[in-house]
Amino acid sequence: MTNNKNILQDSHGRDHAYLRISLIERCNLRCTYCMPEEGVKLSPKSHLMTYEEIYDIAKTFVSHGVTKIRLTGGEPLIRKDIPVILEKLSTLPVELSITSNAVIIDKFIDVLKANGVNKINVSLDSLDATKFKHITRRHEFKKVYDNILLLVQEGFTVKVNAVLMKGFNDNEIIDFINFTKDLPISVRFIEFMPFDGNKWDMSKMVSYAEVMTYVNNAFAESSIERLQDAPNDTSKNYKIKGFKGSFAVISSVTNPFCDSCNRLRLTANGQLKNCLFSSGESDLLTTLRAGKSIEPIIQKAVQAKFKVRGGMDTLKKLQEPKLHTNNRSMITIGG
């Protein structure tokens, strides 16, 4: 360590207590906003973190103040040693959670429970089976839908993440909110974000303001309840009075939540990203394999974090292709 300062505090005074670890670059779906149509060049297996390396790196972060770890992918559950990874990480004093597309999650109910994983985020961008097939390029809608119901039944805390795209699923906003009527889930609408190969442009994005216009047109003002957001929350949370569940908007583009950001990301090949939007990465794995301390690299990466969205602090910059096509595809960053 280079000095006694908290190595997870950046130059803007933000402490980073939340680490998202991508376990794998592969997925059993092919979502258009996540993976380019031609696919992605996968890292050789030898370049990916082993379960021991994942644990060692996580342990270092926890020793410096990380209290929450979320496992992502690709699809983390298709990694063959996922039970071992969960078992190792569950020994650390952290809240452990996972993001999944839920296609095969029914096979892991007992493993998740045994390792204290109670919070599951499920990616689901349409409640229509035909649209689901269009966006994921796979016929798995019924499986995912049934598994969401199963997770709720088994007592998990479930959030459903839907990336909104204009002219595709924006007409399902109210359907998604009605999905929370009888289920204690949180549906989270995510503004479409730019990554390499996902053909992003501003006209495809459904903004936070537009989502709320749909909501205000469908429900009486007196029935729309604004909920208290959790500290460092990325979402603006609401519920319809009388509904069991809630809904939220993650407005990364139009209303970024950078001021309170406490997140860092570790890719499956051991690169630390200090921001989802940043094209810069810091190689922890090579240093770890050389038997050297990764703490100076972590500190340098955290100190280099921009105040807003990887330096894209205006919508004009965000719309400049060369500023985000140097970033990875979402599948190789980790959801």
C-alpha positions as CSV (number, residue, x, y, z in Angstrom):
1,M,0.0,0.0,0.0
2,T,1.4,3.4,-0.9
3,N,0.1,5.3,2.2
4,N,-2.3,5.1,5.0
5,K,-5.1,6.7,3.1
6,N,-8.2,4.7,2.3
7,I,-7.3,3.3,-1.1
8,L,-10.9,3.0,-2.1
9,Q,-11.6,6.7,-1.7
10,D,-11.3,8.7,-4.9
11,S,-10.2,12.3,-5.5
12,H,-13.8,13.5,-5.2
13,G,-14.2,12.0,-1.7
14,R,-16.3,9.0,-2.7
15,D,-15.8,5.8,-0.8
16,H,-16.2,2.6,-2.8
17,A,-17.8,-0.2,-0.8
18,Y,-19.5,-2.1,-3.6
19,L,-17.6,-4.4,-6.0
20,R,-19.2,-6.1,-9.0
21,I,-17.3,-9.1,-10.2
22,S,-17.9,-10.6,-13.6
23,L,-17.3,-14.3,-13.6
24,I,-17.5,-15.1,-17.2
25,E,-17.8,-13.4,-20.6
26,R,-20.0,-16.1,-22.1
27,C,-23.8,-16.2,-21.9
28,N,-26.7,-18.5,-22.9
29,L,-28.6,-15.5,-24.4
30,R,-27.6,-13.0,-27.1
31,C,-29.2,-9.7,-26.1
32,T,-28.8,-7.1,-28.8
33,Y,-27.9,-4.2,-26.4
34,C,-25.3,-6.3,-24.6
35,M,-23.6,-8.4,-27.3
36,P,-22.8,-7.3,-30.9
37,E,-24.5,-9.4,-33.6
38,E,-21.2,-10.8,-34.7
39,G,-20.4,-11.9,-31.1
40,V,-17.3,-10.9,-29.1
41,K,-13.8,-12.1,-29.0
42,L,-13.6,-14.1,-25.8
43,S,-10.5,-14.1,-23.5
44,P,-8.6,-17.4,-23.6
45,K,-9.5,-19.5,-20.5
46,S,-6.0,-19.0,-19.1
47,H,-6.6,-15.2,-19.0
48,L,-9.7,-15.5,-16.9
49,M,-9.6,-15.4,-13.1
50,T,-9.7,-18.8,-11.3
51,Y,-11.9,-19.2,-8.3
52,E,-8.9,-18.8,-6.0
53,E,-7.9,-15.6,-7.8
54,I,-11.4,-14.2,-7.5
55,Y,-11.4,-14.9,-3.8
56,D,-7.9,-13.4,-3.3
57,I,-8.8,-10.2,-5.1
58,A,-12.2,-9.9,-3.4
59,K,-10.5,-10.5,0.0
60,T,-8.2,-7.5,-0.7
61,F,-11.1,-5.2,-1.5
62,V,-13.0,-6.4,1.6
63,S,-10.0,-5.6,3.8
64,H,-10.2,-2.0,2.5
65,G,-13.9,-1.5,3.1
66,V,-16.0,-3.3,0.5
67,T,-19.2,-4.6,2.1
68,K,-21.2,-5.7,-0.9
69,I,-20.2,-8.0,-3.8
70,R,-22.5,-8.7,-6.8
71,L,-21.6,-11.5,-9.2
72,T,-22.4,-10.9,-12.9
73,G,-21.4,-12.1,-16.3
74,G,-22.1,-12.9,-19.1
75,E,-24.3,-15.4,-17.3
76,P,-22.5,-16.2,-14.0
77,L,-24.4,-19.4,-13.5
78,I,-23.0,-21.1,-16.6
79,R,-19.5,-21.0,-15.0
80,K,-18.9,-24.6,-13.9
81,D,-17.2,-23.8,-10.6
82,I,-20.0,-21.3,-9.5
83,P,-20.8,-23.4,-6.4
84,V,-17.2,-23.2,-5.3
85,I,-17.0,-19.4,-6.0
86,L,-20.1,-18.8,-3.9
87,E,-18.8,-21.0,-1.1
88,K,-15.5,-19.1,-1.0
89,L,-17.0,-15.6,-1.2
90,S,-19.6,-16.4,1.4
91,T,-16.9,-16.7,4.0
92,L,-16.1,-13.0,3.6
93,P,-18.1,-10.4,5.7
94,V,-20.1,-9.0,2.8
95,E,-23.6,-9.0,1.3
96,L,-23.4,-11.3,-1.6
97,S,-25.8,-11.0,-4.5
98,I,-26.1,-12.1,-8.1
99,T,-27.4,-10.9,-11.5
100,S,-28.7,-13.6,-13.8
101,N,-30.9,-14.0,-16.8
102,A,-32.7,-16.7,-14.8
103,V,-32.7,-19.3,-17.6
104,I,-31.1,-22.0,-15.5
105,I,-31.4,-20.5,-12.0
106,D,-33.9,-23.1,-10.8
107,K,-31.0,-25.6,-10.7
108,F,-29.1,-23.3,-8.2
109,I,-31.8,-22.5,-5.6
110,D,-30.2,-24.7,-2.9
111,V,-26.7,-23.5,-3.7
112,L,-27.7,-19.8,-3.5
113,K,-29.6,-20.3,-0.2
114,A,-26.7,-22.3,1.3
115,N,-24.3,-19.4,0.7
116,G,-26.5,-16.7,1.9
117,V,-27.4,-15.2,-1.5
118,N,-30.8,-13.7,-1.1
119,K,-30.9,-10.8,-3.6
120,I,-31.3,-11.7,-7.2
121,N,-31.4,-9.3,-10.1
122,V,-33.0,-10.8,-13.2
123,S,-32.6,-9.3,-16.7
124,L,-36.0,-9.3,-18.6
125,D,-36.7,-6.8,-21.3
126,S,-40.1,-7.9,-22.4
127,L,-43.2,-9.6,-21.1
128,D,-44.0,-10.7,-24.6
129,A,-42.5,-14.0,-25.7
130,T,-42.1,-12.9,-29.4
131,K,-40.3,-9.7,-28.4
132,F,-38.2,-11.7,-25.9
133,K,-37.0,-14.0,-28.7
134,H,-36.2,-11.0,-30.9
135,I,-34.0,-9.3,-28.3
136,T,-32.4,-12.3,-26.8
137,R,-32.2,-14.4,-30.0
138,R,-33.3,-17.3,-28.0
139,H,-36.7,-19.1,-27.1
140,E,-36.4,-19.0,-23.3
141,F,-39.2,-16.6,-22.2
142,K,-41.4,-19.2,-20.4
143,K,-38.4,-20.5,-18.5
144,V,-37.3,-17.1,-17.3
145,Y,-40.9,-16.1,-16.4
146,D,-41.5,-19.3,-14.5
147,N,-38.1,-19.0,-12.7
148,I,-39.0,-15.4,-11.5
149,L,-42.1,-16.8,-9.9
150,L,-40.1,-19.6,-8.4
151,L,-37.5,-17.2,-6.9
152,V,-40.3,-15.2,-5.3
153,Q,-42.0,-18.4,-4.0
154,E,-38.6,-19.5,-2.5
155,G,-38.3,-16.2,-0.6
156,F,-35.6,-14.4,-2.6
157,T,-35.6,-10.6,-3.0
158,V,-36.1,-10.2,-6.7
159,K,-35.4,-7.2,-8.9
160,V,-36.3,-7.3,-12.6
161,N,-34.1,-5.2,-14.9
162,A,-35.6,-4.0,-18.2
163,V,-33.6,-1.9,-20.6
164,L,-36.0,0.3,-22.4
165,M,-35.7,1.0,-26.2
166,K,-38.0,3.4,-28.0
167,G,-40.4,1.7,-30.4
168,F,-39.6,-1.7,-29.1
169,N,-40.6,-2.2,-25.4
170,D,-41.6,1.3,-24.3
171,N,-45.2,0.3,-24.8
172,E,-44.7,-2.3,-22.1
173,I,-43.9,0.1,-19.3
174,I,-47.4,-0.1,-17.7
175,D,-47.5,-3.9,-18.3
176,F,-44.2,-4.2,-16.3
177,I,-45.7,-2.0,-13.5
178,N,-48.8,-4.1,-13.4
179,F,-46.5,-7.1,-13.0
180,T,-45.7,-5.7,-9.5
181,K,-49.4,-5.8,-8.5
182,D,-49.4,-9.3,-7.1
183,L,-45.7,-10.0,-6.8
184,P,-43.3,-8.5,-4.2
185,I,-40.7,-7.6,-6.9
186,S,-39.1,-4.4,-8.0
187,V,-39.1,-3.7,-11.7
188,R,-36.3,-1.4,-12.7
189,F,-36.4,0.5,-16.0
190,I,-32.9,1.2,-17.3
191,E,-32.1,3.9,-19.8
192,F,-30.4,2.4,-22.9
193,M,-26.6,3.1,-22.6
194,P,-23.8,3.2,-25.1
195,F,-21.3,0.3,-25.4
196,D,-19.2,-1.0,-28.2
197,G,-21.2,-2.7,-30.9
198,N,-24.8,-2.1,-29.5
199,K,-25.6,0.6,-32.1
200,W,-26.6,3.1,-29.5
201,D,-28.0,6.4,-30.3
202,M,-29.9,9.0,-28.3
203,S,-33.2,8.5,-30.3
204,K,-33.5,4.9,-29.1
205,M,-33.4,5.9,-25.5
206,V,-36.5,6.2,-23.3
207,S,-35.7,8.8,-20.6
208,Y,-36.6,8.9,-17.0
209,A,-39.0,11.8,-17.8
210,E,-40.7,9.8,-20.5
211,V,-41.1,6.8,-18.3
212,M,-42.9,9.0,-15.7
213,T,-45.1,10.5,-18.4
214,Y,-46.3,7.0,-19.2
215,V,-46.9,6.4,-15.4
216,N,-48.7,9.6,-14.9
217,N,-51.0,9.0,-17.8
218,A,-51.9,5.5,-16.6
219,F,-52.3,6.0,-12.9
220,A,-54.0,8.6,-10.7
221,E,-51.5,11.0,-9.1
222,S,-52.7,10.1,-5.7
223,S,-51.8,6.4,-6.3
224,I,-48.2,7.0,-7.3
225,E,-46.0,6.9,-4.3
226,R,-42.4,8.1,-4.3
227,L,-40.3,5.8,-2.1
228,Q,-37.2,6.6,-0.1
229,D,-34.1,5.7,-2.1
230,A,-31.4,3.7,-0.3
231,P,-28.0,5.4,0.3
232,N,-25.9,5.2,-2.9
233,D,-28.9,4.0,-4.8
234,T,-28.7,4.1,-8.6
235,S,-32.5,4.1,-9.0
236,K,-35.4,6.5,-8.3
237,N,-38.0,4.3,-6.6
238,Y,-41.8,4.3,-6.8
239,K,-44.8,2.1,-6.1
240,I,-48.5,2.1,-6.9
241,K,-50.5,2.1,-3.7
242,G,-52.0,-1.3,-3.0
243,F,-49.4,-3.1,-5.2
244,K,-47.2,-5.7,-3.6
245,G,-44.1,-4.7,-5.5
246,S,-42.5,-1.5,-6.7
247,F,-40.8,0.0,-9.7
248,A,-37.8,2.3,-10.3
249,V,-35.9,4.1,-13.1
250,I,-32.1,3.9,-13.5
251,S,-31.3,7.1,-15.4
252,S,-27.6,6.7,-16.1
253,V,-27.9,8.9,-19.2
254,T,-30.3,11.8,-18.4
255,N,-29.9,12.0,-14.6
256,P,-26.6,10.3,-13.7
257,F,-26.1,9.4,-10.0
258,C,-22.3,9.9,-10.1
259,D,-22.1,12.1,-7.0
260,S,-22.9,9.1,-4.7
261,C,-21.3,6.4,-6.8
262,N,-19.7,3.7,-4.6
263,R,-19.2,1.0,-7.3
264,L,-16.1,-0.6,-8.9
265,R,-16.1,-3.4,-11.5
266,L,-13.8,-6.3,-11.9
267,T,-14.0,-8.0,-15.3
268,A,-13.7,-11.8,-15.8
269,N,-10.1,-11.4,-17.0
270,G,-9.1,-9.5,-13.9
271,Q,-9.3,-5.9,-15.1
272,L,-10.5,-3.2,-12.7
273,K,-12.9,-0.6,-14.2
274,N,-13.6,2.4,-12.0
275,C,-16.7,3.3,-14.0
276,L,-19.1,1.5,-16.3
277,F,-18.6,4.2,-18.9
278,S,-14.8,4.4,-18.6
279,S,-12.7,2.9,-21.4
280,G,-9.7,2.7,-19.0
281,E,-8.8,-0.5,-17.2
282,S,-6.2,-1.5,-14.6
283,D,-4.8,-5.0,-14.8
284,L,-5.0,-6.7,-11.4
285,L,-4.6,-10.3,-12.5
286,T,-1.1,-10.0,-14.0
287,T,0.2,-8.4,-10.9
288,L,-1.5,-10.9,-8.6
289,R,0.0,-13.8,-10.6
290,A,3.4,-12.3,-10.3
291,G,3.0,-12.5,-6.6
292,K,3.0,-8.7,-6.1
293,S,0.6,-6.4,-4.2
294,I,-2.4,-5.3,-6.2
295,E,-3.2,-2.5,-3.7
296,P,-1.1,0.3,-5.4
297,I,-2.9,-0.5,-8.7
298,I,-6.3,-0.4,-7.0
299,Q,-5.5,2.9,-5.4
300,K,-4.2,4.5,-8.6
301,A,-7.3,3.3,-10.5
302,V,-9.7,4.7,-7.9
303,Q,-7.9,8.0,-7.8
304,A,-8.2,8.3,-11.6
305,K,-12.0,8.0,-11.5
306,F,-13.8,10.9,-13.2
307,K,-16.4,12.9,-11.4
308,V,-19.1,12.0,-14.0
309,R,-19.7,9.1,-16.4
310,G,-16.1,8.3,-17.4
311,G,-15.5,11.9,-18.3
312,M,-18.5,12.2,-20.5
313,D,-20.1,14.9,-18.4
314,T,-22.5,16.2,-21.0
315,L,-25.0,14.6,-23.3
316,K,-23.1,16.0,-26.2
317,K,-20.0,14.0,-25.2
318,L,-22.1,10.9,-24.6
319,Q,-23.3,11.2,-28.2
320,E,-19.7,11.2,-29.6
321,P,-19.2,7.6,-30.8
322,K,-15.4,7.7,-30.4
323,L,-15.8,8.3,-26.7
324,H,-17.7,5.1,-26.0
325,T,-16.7,2.7,-28.8
326,N,-13.3,2.3,-27.1
327,N,-15.2,0.8,-24.2
328,R,-16.0,-3.0,-24.0
329,S,-19.2,-4.6,-25.1
330,M,-21.5,-4.9,-22.0
331,I,-21.1,-8.7,-22.0
332,T,-17.4,-8.4,-21.3
333,I,-17.8,-5.7,-18.7
334,G,-20.3,-7.5,-16.5
335,G,-23.9,-6.4,-16.0
